[in-house]
Amino acid sequence: MRWLIILVAAIDWSCNTIAHAEDFRLRVETVERGSDSEKDTKEVVLNTIEVVTRPDEKFHTRVVIGAQTLVLSGKLERNDDGGFKVQIRHLSEFDTGEFVTFAKGGKQPIIDRSSVSTTLNVVSGTPITLSQSVGTRSKPGKNPEKSEHRVVLTISKDEET
């Protein structure tokens, strides 16, 4: 009988812990800002990946959309100051549809791949840039266009629990 009471208490405690645990949404967006002049600047979200996790738990998600694959993994931990420490790895792969041909007749696809792995302190609701690159691209018959790519992380409390 004593074991039954202990079992019921343990189940009740674990159910209450799960029901009251805090879930957080990690959202990573790749944003492109391009312009052909100083006045004409536009910002476009190229892709987004999200995962819902809890502090002190590892997370991992993978999304495939056509020729693009996005991967987000890591671990979220609480800081003493109320913020978070996040170990994060973001991978983006895009199959260009082009191939490299080898002398023996074999072919290998060309994959455009970028990734960032870092550990940083984050405050909930405040976007933080994980990586940034600046370059130019040319279109036939047009002036070269300057572009900037940023990978931005935002952590927020998940309200869908």
Contacts in CASP RR format, 6 or more apart in sequence:
PFRMAT RR
TARGET T0000
AUTHOR 0000-0000-0000
METHOD contacts of the structure
MODEL  1
MRWLIILVAAIDWSCNTIAHAEDFRLRVETVERGSDSEKDTKEVVLNTIE
VVTRPDEKFHTRVVIGAQTLVLSGKLERNDDGGFKVQIRHLSEFDTGEFV
TFAKGGKQPIIDRSSVSTTLNVVSGTPITLSQSVGTRSKPGKNPEKSEHR
VVLTISKDEET
21 54 0 8 1.000
22 54 0 8 1.000
22 55 0 8 1.000
22 157 0 8 1.000
23 52 0 8 1.000
23 53 0 8 1.000
23 54 0 8 1.000
23 157 0 8 1.000
23 158 0 8 1.000
23 160 0 8 1.000
23 161 0 8 1.000
24 52 0 8 1.000
24 53 0 8 1.000
24 54 0 8 1.000
24 55 0 8 1.000
24 76 0 8 1.000
24 84 0 8 1.000
24 124 0 8 1.000
24 155 0 8 1.000
24 156 0 8 1.000
24 157 0 8 1.000
24 158 0 8 1.000
25 50 0 8 1.000
25 51 0 8 1.000
25 52 0 8 1.000
25 155 0 8 1.000
25 156 0 8 1.000
25 157 0 8 1.000
25 158 0 8 1.000
26 50 0 8 1.000
26 51 0 8 1.000
26 52 0 8 1.000
26 53 0 8 1.000
26 59 0 8 1.000
26 72 0 8 1.000
26 76 0 8 1.000
26 86 0 8 1.000
26 88 0 8 1.000
26 153 0 8 1.000
26 154 0 8 1.000
26 155 0 8 1.000
27 48 0 8 1.000
27 49 0 8 1.000
27 50 0 8 1.000
27 153 0 8 1.000
27 154 0 8 1.000
27 155 0 8 1.000
27 156 0 8 1.000
28 48 0 8 1.000
28 49 0 8 1.000
28 50 0 8 1.000
28 72 0 8 1.000
28 88 0 8 1.000
28 90 0 8 1.000
28 130 0 8 1.000
28 151 0 8 1.000
28 152 0 8 1.000
28 153 0 8 1.000
29 45 0 8 1.000
29 47 0 8 1.000
29 48 0 8 1.000
29 151 0 8 1.000
29 152 0 8 1.000
29 154 0 8 1.000
30 45 0 8 1.000
30 46 0 8 1.000
30 47 0 8 1.000
30 48 0 8 1.000
30 92 0 8 1.000
30 149 0 8 1.000
30 150 0 8 1.000
30 151 0 8 1.000
30 152 0 8 1.000
31 43 0 8 1.000
31 44 0 8 1.000
31 45 0 8 1.000
31 46 0 8 1.000
31 149 0 8 1.000
31 150 0 8 1.000
31 151 0 8 1.000
31 152 0 8 1.000
32 43 0 8 1.000
32 44 0 8 1.000
32 46 0 8 1.000
32 147 0 8 1.000
32 148 0 8 1.000
32 149 0 8 1.000
33 41 0 8 1.000
33 42 0 8 1.000
33 43 0 8 1.000
33 44 0 8 1.000
33 147 0 8 1.000
33 148 0 8 1.000
33 150 0 8 1.000
34 41 0 8 1.000
34 42 0 8 1.000
34 43 0 8 1.000
34 145 0 8 1.000
34 146 0 8 1.000
34 147 0 8 1.000
34 148 0 8 1.000
35 41 0 8 1.000
35 42 0 8 1.000
35 145 0 8 1.000
35 146 0 8 1.000
36 142 0 8 1.000
36 143 0 8 1.000
36 145 0 8 1.000
36 146 0 8 1.000
46 149 0 8 1.000
47 65 0 8 1.000
47 68 0 8 1.000
47 70 0 8 1.000
47 92 0 8 1.000
49 61 0 8 1.000
49 63 0 8 1.000
49 70 0 8 1.000
49 71 0 8 1.000
49 72 0 8 1.000
49 90 0 8 1.000
50 61 0 8 1.000
50 72 0 8 1.000
51 59 0 8 1.000
51 60 0 8 1.000
51 61 0 8 1.000
51 72 0 8 1.000
52 158 0 8 1.000
52 160 0 8 1.000
53 59 0 8 1.000
53 76 0 8 1.000
54 76 0 8 1.000
55 76 0 8 1.000
55 77 0 8 1.000
55 78 0 8 1.000
55 84 0 8 1.000
56 75 0 8 1.000
56 76 0 8 1.000
56 77 0 8 1.000
56 78 0 8 1.000
57 75 0 8 1.000
57 76 0 8 1.000
58 73 0 8 1.000
58 74 0 8 1.000
58 75 0 8 1.000
59 72 0 8 1.000
59 73 0 8 1.000
59 74 0 8 1.000
59 75 0 8 1.000
59 76 0 8 1.000
60 71 0 8 1.000
60 72 0 8 1.000
60 73 0 8 1.000
60 74 0 8 1.000
61 71 0 8 1.000
61 72 0 8 1.000
61 73 0 8 1.000
62 69 0 8 1.000
62 70 0 8 1.000
62 71 0 8 1.000
62 72 0 8 1.000
63 69 0 8 1.000
63 70 0 8 1.000
63 71 0 8 1.000
64 70 0 8 1.000
67 94 0 8 1.000
67 95 0 8 1.000
67 96 0 8 1.000
67 97 0 8 1.000
68 92 0 8 1.000
68 93 0 8 1.000
68 94 0 8 1.000
68 95 0 8 1.000
69 91 0 8 1.000
69 92 0 8 1.000
69 93 0 8 1.000
69 94 0 8 1.000
70 90 0 8 1.000
70 91 0 8 1.000
70 92 0 8 1.000
70 93 0 8 1.000
71 89 0 8 1.000
71 90 0 8 1.000
71 91 0 8 1.000
71 92 0 8 1.000
72 88 0 8 1.000
72 89 0 8 1.000
72 90 0 8 1.000
72 91 0 8 1.000
73 88 0 8 1.000
73 89 0 8 1.000
74 86 0 8 1.000
74 87 0 8 1.000
74 88 0 8 1.000
74 89 0 8 1.000
75 86 0 8 1.000
75 87 0 8 1.000
76 84 0 8 1.000
76 85 0 8 1.000
76 86 0 8 1.000
76 155 0 8 1.000
77 84 0 8 1.000
77 85 0 8 1.000
77 86 0 8 1.000
77 87 0 8 1.000
78 84 0 8 1.000
78 85 0 8 1.000
79 85 0 8 1.000
79 121 0 8 1.000
83 121 0 8 1.000
83 122 0 8 1.000
83 123 0 8 1.000
83 124 0 8 1.000
84 121 0 8 1.000
84 122 0 8 1.000
84 123 0 8 1.000
84 124 0 8 1.000
84 155 0 8 1.000
85 119 0 8 1.000
85 120 0 8 1.000
85 121 0 8 1.000
85 122 0 8 1.000
86 119 0 8 1.000
86 120 0 8 1.000
86 122 0 8 1.000
86 153 0 8 1.000
86 155 0 8 1.000
87 118 0 8 1.000
87 119 0 8 1.000
88 116 0 8 1.000
88 117 0 8 1.000
88 118 0 8 1.000
88 119 0 8 1.000
88 120 0 8 1.000
88 130 0 8 1.000
88 153 0 8 1.000
89 115 0 8 1.000
89 116 0 8 1.000
89 117 0 8 1.000
90 115 0 8 1.000
90 116 0 8 1.000
90 117 0 8 1.000
90 130 0 8 1.000
90 151 0 8 1.000
91 113 0 8 1.000
91 114 0 8 1.000
91 115 0 8 1.000
92 113 0 8 1.000
92 114 0 8 1.000
92 115 0 8 1.000
93 111 0 8 1.000
93 112 0 8 1.000
93 113 0 8 1.000
94 111 0 8 1.000
94 112 0 8 1.000
94 113 0 8 1.000
95 109 0 8 1.000
95 110 0 8 1.000
95 111 0 8 1.000
96 109 0 8 1.000
96 110 0 8 1.000
96 111 0 8 1.000
96 112 0 8 1.000
97 109 0 8 1.000
97 110 0 8 1.000
98 109 0 8 1.000
98 110 0 8 1.000
99 107 0 8 1.000
99 108 0 8 1.000
99 109 0 8 1.000
99 110 0 8 1.000
100 107 0 8 1.000
100 108 0 8 1.000
100 110 0 8 1.000
101 107 0 8 1.000
102 108 0 8 1.000
114 131 0 8 1.000
116 130 0 8 1.000
116 131 0 8 1.000
116 151 0 8 1.000
118 130 0 8 1.000
120 128 0 8 1.000
120 130 0 8 1.000
122 128 0 8 1.000
122 153 0 8 1.000
122 155 0 8 1.000
123 155 0 8 1.000
124 155 0 8 1.000
124 156 0 8 1.000
124 157 0 8 1.000
125 154 0 8 1.000
125 155 0 8 1.000
125 156 0 8 1.000
126 154 0 8 1.000
127 152 0 8 1.000
127 153 0 8 1.000
127 154 0 8 1.000
128 152 0 8 1.000
128 153 0 8 1.000
128 154 0 8 1.000
129 150 0 8 1.000
129 151 0 8 1.000
129 152 0 8 1.000
129 153 0 8 1.000
130 151 0 8 1.000
130 152 0 8 1.000
130 153 0 8 1.000
131 150 0 8 1.000
131 151 0 8 1.000
132 148 0 8 1.000
132 149 0 8 1.000
132 150 0 8 1.000
132 151 0 8 1.000
133 148 0 8 1.000
133 149 0 8 1.000
134 146 0 8 1.000
134 147 0 8 1.000
134 148 0 8 1.000
134 149 0 8 1.000
135 146 0 8 1.000
135 147 0 8 1.000
135 148 0 8 1.000
136 144 0 8 1.000
136 145 0 8 1.000
136 146 0 8 1.000
136 147 0 8 1.000
137 144 0 8 1.000
137 145 0 8 1.000
137 147 0 8 1.000
138 144 0 8 1.000
138 145 0 8 1.000
139 145 0 8 1.000
END
